[in-house]
Amino acid sequence: MPSSRSSPAPVTIIVDTREQEPFGFNPQLVTPVRRALPAGDYSVAGLEQLVAVERKTLNDFVGTVMRARERFYRELRLLTAYRRSCVVVEADLEDVLAGRYRGGAHPHAVLGSALAITVDFGIPVFFCSNRQIACRFVEGYLLRAAEGSTHWQRQP
Protein backbone atom coordinates (compact mmCIF):
# COMPACT_ATOMS: atom_id res chain seq x y z
CA MET A 1 0.00 0.00 0.00
CA PRO A 2 1.59 3.33 -0.98
CA SER A 3 2.23 5.72 1.84
CA SER A 4 2.80 9.46 1.77
CA ARG A 5 5.06 9.26 4.82
CA SER A 6 8.34 11.03 4.15
CA SER A 7 10.16 9.37 7.04
CA PRO A 8 11.55 5.88 6.44
CA ALA A 9 11.48 5.09 10.17
CA PRO A 10 9.00 2.32 11.02
CA VAL A 11 5.90 3.20 13.03
CA THR A 12 5.57 1.41 16.36
CA ILE A 13 2.39 -0.63 16.42
CA ILE A 14 1.17 -1.87 19.79
CA VAL A 15 -0.17 -5.44 19.76
CA ASP A 16 -2.32 -6.31 22.75
CA THR A 17 -0.90 -9.04 24.98
CA ARG A 18 -4.19 -10.97 24.69
CA GLU A 19 -3.90 -11.16 20.89
CA GLN A 20 -3.34 -14.88 20.34
CA GLU A 21 -2.18 -14.82 16.71
CA PRO A 22 -0.57 -11.43 16.01
CA PHE A 23 -0.24 -10.23 12.45
CA GLY A 24 3.16 -10.27 10.77
CA PHE A 25 3.54 -6.68 9.57
CA ASN A 26 6.06 -5.38 7.05
CA PRO A 27 9.21 -4.73 9.16
CA GLN A 28 10.21 -1.84 6.89
CA LEU A 29 7.02 -0.02 7.86
CA VAL A 30 6.14 -1.32 11.31
CA THR A 31 7.88 -2.20 14.54
CA PRO A 32 5.47 -4.32 16.61
CA VAL A 33 5.57 -4.08 20.41
CA ARG A 34 3.44 -6.28 22.67
CA ARG A 35 1.75 -4.71 25.66
CA ALA A 36 -1.71 -4.48 27.15
CA LEU A 37 -4.14 -2.14 25.42
CA PRO A 38 -7.18 -0.58 27.09
CA ALA A 39 -9.34 -1.69 24.14
CA GLY A 40 -8.80 -3.40 20.80
CA ASP A 41 -6.03 -5.65 19.55
CA TYR A 42 -3.82 -3.14 17.71
CA SER A 43 -2.95 0.53 18.14
CA VAL A 44 -0.20 3.05 17.44
CA ALA A 45 2.39 3.92 20.09
CA GLY A 46 1.38 7.17 21.76
CA LEU A 47 -2.19 6.89 20.46
CA GLU A 48 -3.35 3.94 22.56
CA GLN A 49 -6.33 5.90 23.93
CA LEU A 50 -7.23 7.33 20.51
CA VAL A 51 -6.75 4.60 17.87
CA ALA A 52 -7.68 0.91 18.02
CA VAL A 53 -8.42 -1.99 15.72
CA GLU A 54 -10.33 -5.01 16.98
CA ARG A 55 -9.43 -8.11 14.88
CA LYS A 56 -11.70 -11.13 14.58
CA THR A 57 -11.73 -14.35 12.64
CA LEU A 58 -15.17 -15.07 11.24
CA ASN A 59 -15.87 -17.80 13.82
CA ASP A 60 -14.75 -15.50 16.62
CA PHE A 61 -16.86 -12.62 15.27
CA VAL A 62 -19.96 -14.81 15.08
CA GLY A 63 -19.37 -16.27 18.54
CA THR A 64 -18.76 -12.83 19.99
CA VAL A 65 -21.80 -11.10 18.52
CA MET A 66 -24.11 -14.06 19.16
CA ARG A 67 -22.99 -15.52 22.51
CA ALA A 68 -20.68 -12.97 24.16
CA ARG A 69 -22.54 -9.87 23.05
CA GLU A 70 -22.58 -8.05 26.41
CA ARG A 71 -18.82 -8.35 26.91
CA PHE A 72 -18.15 -7.30 23.29
CA TYR A 73 -20.59 -4.38 23.53
CA ARG A 74 -18.74 -3.15 26.63
CA GLU A 75 -15.55 -3.07 24.55
CA LEU A 76 -17.36 -1.32 21.70
CA ARG A 77 -18.63 1.32 24.12
CA LEU A 78 -14.98 1.98 25.08
CA LEU A 79 -14.05 2.26 21.41
CA THR A 80 -16.74 4.88 20.75
CA ALA A 81 -14.59 7.36 22.70
CA TYR A 82 -11.62 6.77 20.38
CA ARG A 83 -10.82 9.12 17.54
CA ARG A 84 -10.31 6.19 15.13
CA SER A 85 -11.51 2.62 15.67
CA CYS A 86 -12.81 -0.28 13.64
CA VAL A 87 -13.50 -4.00 13.69
CA VAL A 88 -11.69 -6.09 11.07
CA VAL A 89 -13.05 -9.53 10.22
CA GLU A 90 -10.82 -12.03 8.40
CA ALA A 91 -13.54 -13.09 5.95
CA ASP A 92 -15.72 -11.85 3.12
CA LEU A 93 -19.29 -10.70 3.62
CA GLU A 94 -20.12 -13.52 1.19
CA ASP A 95 -18.79 -15.97 3.82
CA VAL A 96 -21.26 -14.51 6.32
CA LEU A 97 -24.21 -14.65 3.96
CA ALA A 98 -23.35 -18.24 2.96
CA GLY A 99 -23.10 -19.27 6.63
CA ARG A 100 -19.45 -20.42 6.37
CA TYR A 101 -18.85 -20.38 10.09
CA ARG A 102 -19.47 -22.49 13.18
CA GLY A 103 -22.23 -21.87 15.64
CA GLY A 104 -25.44 -22.15 13.69
CA ALA A 105 -26.35 -18.46 13.83
CA HIS A 106 -28.52 -17.32 10.97
CA PRO A 107 -26.57 -15.24 8.42
CA HIS A 108 -29.09 -12.40 8.69
CA ALA A 109 -28.50 -12.21 12.44
CA VAL A 110 -24.73 -12.02 11.93
CA LEU A 111 -25.12 -9.36 9.23
CA GLY A 112 -27.56 -7.48 11.47
CA SER A 113 -24.99 -7.49 14.27
CA ALA A 114 -22.30 -6.11 11.94
CA LEU A 115 -24.68 -3.38 10.80
CA ALA A 116 -25.62 -2.57 14.41
CA ILE A 117 -21.96 -2.15 15.32
CA THR A 118 -21.48 0.21 12.38
CA VAL A 119 -24.71 2.20 12.74
CA ASP A 120 -25.43 2.10 16.49
CA PHE A 121 -21.85 2.43 17.73
CA GLY A 122 -20.40 4.33 14.77
CA ILE A 123 -17.58 1.78 14.51
CA PRO A 124 -17.08 0.44 10.99
CA VAL A 125 -16.82 -3.31 10.45
CA PHE A 126 -14.52 -4.23 7.58
CA PHE A 127 -14.74 -7.68 6.01
CA CYS A 128 -11.25 -8.31 4.64
CA SER A 129 -11.37 -11.60 2.69
CA ASN A 130 -8.67 -13.50 4.59
CA ARG A 131 -5.90 -13.14 7.16
CA GLN A 132 -3.33 -11.76 4.72
CA ILE A 133 -5.68 -9.10 3.37
CA ALA A 134 -6.78 -8.23 6.91
CA CYS A 135 -3.13 -7.83 7.95
CA ARG A 136 -2.44 -5.45 5.07
CA PHE A 137 -5.62 -3.51 5.85
CA VAL A 138 -4.79 -3.15 9.56
CA GLU A 139 -1.22 -2.13 8.73
CA GLY A 140 -2.46 0.54 6.29
CA TYR A 141 -5.19 1.73 8.67
CA LEU A 142 -2.75 2.19 11.54
CA LEU A 143 -0.09 3.84 9.37
CA ARG A 144 -2.70 6.25 8.04
CA ALA A 145 -3.92 6.99 11.56
CA ALA A 146 -0.33 7.66 12.65
CA GLU A 147 0.18 10.02 9.68
CA GLY A 148 -3.02 11.94 10.33
CA SER A 149 -2.77 12.06 14.10
CA THR A 150 -0.76 15.29 14.26
CA HIS A 151 -3.58 17.04 12.39
CA TRP A 152 -6.58 15.70 14.32
CA GLN A 153 -4.89 15.73 17.74
CA ARG A 154 -4.74 19.54 17.49
CA GLN A 155 -8.44 19.84 16.66
CA PRO A 156 -11.02 20.02 19.47
Contacts in CASP RR format, 6 or more apart in sequence:
PFRMAT RR
TARGET T0000
AUTHOR 0000-0000-0000
METHOD contacts of the structure
MODEL  1
MPSSRSSPAPVTIIVDTREQEPFGFNPQLVTPVRRALPAGDYSVAGLEQL
VAVERKTLNDFVGTVMRARERFYRELRLLTAYRRSCVVVEADLEDVLAGR
YRGGAHPHAVLGSALAITVDFGIPVFFCSNRQIACRFVEGYLLRAAEGST
HWQRQP
1 136 0 8 1.000
1 139 0 8 1.000
1 140 0 8 1.000
1 143 0 8 1.000
3 29 0 8 1.000
3 140 0 8 1.000
3 143 0 8 1.000
3 147 0 8 1.000
4 147 0 8 1.000
5 143 0 8 1.000
5 147 0 8 1.000
8 28 0 8 1.000
10 27 0 8 1.000
10 28 0 8 1.000
10 29 0 8 1.000
10 30 0 8 1.000
10 31 0 8 1.000
11 29 0 8 1.000
11 30 0 8 1.000
11 31 0 8 1.000
11 44 0 8 1.000
11 45 0 8 1.000
11 142 0 8 1.000
11 143 0 8 1.000
11 146 0 8 1.000
12 30 0 8 1.000
12 31 0 8 1.000
12 32 0 8 1.000
12 33 0 8 1.000
12 44 0 8 1.000
12 45 0 8 1.000
13 25 0 8 1.000
13 30 0 8 1.000
13 31 0 8 1.000
13 32 0 8 1.000
13 33 0 8 1.000
13 42 0 8 1.000
13 43 0 8 1.000
13 44 0 8 1.000
13 45 0 8 1.000
13 139 0 8 1.000
13 142 0 8 1.000
14 32 0 8 1.000
14 33 0 8 1.000
14 34 0 8 1.000
14 35 0 8 1.000
14 37 0 8 1.000
14 42 0 8 1.000
14 43 0 8 1.000
14 44 0 8 1.000
14 45 0 8 1.000
14 48 0 8 1.000
15 22 0 8 1.000
15 23 0 8 1.000
15 32 0 8 1.000
15 33 0 8 1.000
15 34 0 8 1.000
15 35 0 8 1.000
15 41 0 8 1.000
15 42 0 8 1.000
16 34 0 8 1.000
16 35 0 8 1.000
16 36 0 8 1.000
16 37 0 8 1.000
16 40 0 8 1.000
16 41 0 8 1.000
16 42 0 8 1.000
17 34 0 8 1.000
17 35 0 8 1.000
17 36 0 8 1.000
18 36 0 8 1.000
18 41 0 8 1.000
19 34 0 8 1.000
19 41 0 8 1.000
19 42 0 8 1.000
19 55 0 8 1.000
22 32 0 8 1.000
22 34 0 8 1.000
23 42 0 8 1.000
23 55 0 8 1.000
23 131 0 8 1.000
23 134 0 8 1.000
23 135 0 8 1.000
23 138 0 8 1.000
23 139 0 8 1.000
24 32 0 8 1.000
24 135 0 8 1.000
25 32 0 8 1.000
25 135 0 8 1.000
25 139 0 8 1.000
26 139 0 8 1.000
29 139 0 8 1.000
29 143 0 8 1.000
30 139 0 8 1.000
30 142 0 8 1.000
30 143 0 8 1.000
33 45 0 8 1.000
37 43 0 8 1.000
37 48 0 8 1.000
37 52 0 8 1.000
38 48 0 8 1.000
38 49 0 8 1.000
38 78 0 8 1.000
39 52 0 8 1.000
39 54 0 8 1.000
39 75 0 8 1.000
39 78 0 8 1.000
39 79 0 8 1.000
39 82 0 8 1.000
39 85 0 8 1.000
40 52 0 8 1.000
40 53 0 8 1.000
40 54 0 8 1.000
40 75 0 8 1.000
40 79 0 8 1.000
40 85 0 8 1.000
41 52 0 8 1.000
41 53 0 8 1.000
41 54 0 8 1.000
41 55 0 8 1.000
42 52 0 8 1.000
42 53 0 8 1.000
42 55 0 8 1.000
42 138 0 8 1.000
42 142 0 8 1.000
43 51 0 8 1.000
43 52 0 8 1.000
43 53 0 8 1.000
43 142 0 8 1.000
44 51 0 8 1.000
44 142 0 8 1.000
44 145 0 8 1.000
44 146 0 8 1.000
44 149 0 8 1.000
47 83 0 8 1.000
47 145 0 8 1.000
47 146 0 8 1.000
47 149 0 8 1.000
49 82 0 8 1.000
50 82 0 8 1.000
50 83 0 8 1.000
50 84 0 8 1.000
50 149 0 8 1.000
50 153 0 8 1.000
51 82 0 8 1.000
51 83 0 8 1.000
51 84 0 8 1.000
51 85 0 8 1.000
51 142 0 8 1.000
51 145 0 8 1.000
51 146 0 8 1.000
51 149 0 8 1.000
52 79 0 8 1.000
52 82 0 8 1.000
52 84 0 8 1.000
52 85 0 8 1.000
53 85 0 8 1.000
53 86 0 8 1.000
53 87 0 8 1.000
53 88 0 8 1.000
53 138 0 8 1.000
53 141 0 8 1.000
53 142 0 8 1.000
54 75 0 8 1.000
54 79 0 8 1.000
54 85 0 8 1.000
54 86 0 8 1.000
54 87 0 8 1.000
54 88 0 8 1.000
55 87 0 8 1.000
55 88 0 8 1.000
55 90 0 8 1.000
55 134 0 8 1.000
55 138 0 8 1.000
56 64 0 8 1.000
56 87 0 8 1.000
56 88 0 8 1.000
56 89 0 8 1.000
56 90 0 8 1.000
57 89 0 8 1.000
57 90 0 8 1.000
57 91 0 8 1.000
57 131 0 8 1.000
58 89 0 8 1.000
58 90 0 8 1.000
58 91 0 8 1.000
58 95 0 8 1.000
58 96 0 8 1.000
58 100 0 8 1.000
58 101 0 8 1.000
59 101 0 8 1.000
59 102 0 8 1.000
59 103 0 8 1.000
61 87 0 8 1.000
61 89 0 8 1.000
61 91 0 8 1.000
61 101 0 8 1.000
61 110 0 8 1.000
61 114 0 8 1.000
62 101 0 8 1.000
62 102 0 8 1.000
62 103 0 8 1.000
62 105 0 8 1.000
62 110 0 8 1.000
63 103 0 8 1.000
63 105 0 8 1.000
64 71 0 8 1.000
64 72 0 8 1.000
65 72 0 8 1.000
65 110 0 8 1.000
65 113 0 8 1.000
65 114 0 8 1.000
65 117 0 8 1.000
66 103 0 8 1.000
66 105 0 8 1.000
66 109 0 8 1.000
66 110 0 8 1.000
66 113 0 8 1.000
69 113 0 8 1.000
76 117 0 8 1.000
76 121 0 8 1.000
76 123 0 8 1.000
77 121 0 8 1.000
79 85 0 8 1.000
79 121 0 8 1.000
79 123 0 8 1.000
80 121 0 8 1.000
80 122 0 8 1.000
80 123 0 8 1.000
83 149 0 8 1.000
83 152 0 8 1.000
83 153 0 8 1.000
84 141 0 8 1.000
84 145 0 8 1.000
85 123 0 8 1.000
86 123 0 8 1.000
86 124 0 8 1.000
86 125 0 8 1.000
86 126 0 8 1.000
86 141 0 8 1.000
87 117 0 8 1.000
87 123 0 8 1.000
87 124 0 8 1.000
87 125 0 8 1.000
87 126 0 8 1.000
88 125 0 8 1.000
88 126 0 8 1.000
88 128 0 8 1.000
88 134 0 8 1.000
88 137 0 8 1.000
88 138 0 8 1.000
88 141 0 8 1.000
89 114 0 8 1.000
89 125 0 8 1.000
89 126 0 8 1.000
89 127 0 8 1.000
89 128 0 8 1.000
89 134 0 8 1.000
90 128 0 8 1.000
90 129 0 8 1.000
90 130 0 8 1.000
90 131 0 8 1.000
90 133 0 8 1.000
90 134 0 8 1.000
91 100 0 8 1.000
91 101 0 8 1.000
91 127 0 8 1.000
91 128 0 8 1.000
91 129 0 8 1.000
91 130 0 8 1.000
92 127 0 8 1.000
92 129 0 8 1.000
93 111 0 8 1.000
93 127 0 8 1.000
95 101 0 8 1.000
95 127 0 8 1.000
96 107 0 8 1.000
96 110 0 8 1.000
96 111 0 8 1.000
96 114 0 8 1.000
96 127 0 8 1.000
97 107 0 8 1.000
97 111 0 8 1.000
98 107 0 8 1.000
99 107 0 8 1.000
99 110 0 8 1.000
101 110 0 8 1.000
114 125 0 8 1.000
114 127 0 8 1.000
117 123 0 8 1.000
117 125 0 8 1.000
118 124 0 8 1.000
118 125 0 8 1.000
126 137 0 8 1.000
128 134 0 8 1.000
128 137 0 8 1.000
END
